[in-house]
């Protein structure tokens, strides 16, 4: 049953790629629109998603401590796996392609892609929904430090400020006091409904943007690069199995373990492509890793859920 739910929800999420792809192919939309759509997604819909998740959760100190533990776990697991990639390919790390592999292998689309799967599999565990926001926090810390260094090979490009001052993290910092003081009960239903609707927009919008990007990508470029398949193998199978192996025997809740496993199996995060474009490094490989891992995850995520 778990596998069926996961498979159905992954396919439904991937279905949203089709409108973006079709609109570009039929000249009703252009890649020039991507920056506007991305801005709406990142600066408006994503923060609403974070706030909505925390307003849905009743406060308890245990849940708050579990979130802190989840942050530590995800930060350490990502760092350890990247260290493993570094040690394996240390002699080739002068090649930016291998440095990009280290971040593409662990940084996933945990919010826009992973969260809907978590909600479908754990509908009665709202604390699990908040874990995706906590995962974003640990991932952002690494994206803007280790991730930037991997793409540029310049330590001066790393900045803690960028890891903290971004829309998703600011939304998380705004949401925590609301959660602690139980603002969910006193928030008007109209505002809750508006936040919920905007939150629900994030996944379709993210996938439509990906579909528009896919329409601009030659098929040969996407499917004929062994390096991209290696990155997808690491991200979709090896990394989630690594996370499961290190946490399956720990004394934490089943929802904690299941959420960690599902989110770790999410396809490569679009922020990898955004950072590659920003720093003009490995842009094509980053784009192919994001798109191919997203297309392939309909096979891998249901298999991974067998471990739940």
Helices and strands as residue ranges (DSSP letters): H 2-25, G 31-33, H 34-40, I 41-45, H 46-55, H 61-88, G 90-92, H 96-104, I 110-114, H 115-121, H 126-142, I 143-147, H 148-152, G 155-157, H 160-164, H 167-180, H 183-186, H 189-215, H 219-223, H 226-233, I 234-238, H 239-247, H 254-264, H 270-279, H 283-304, G 305-307
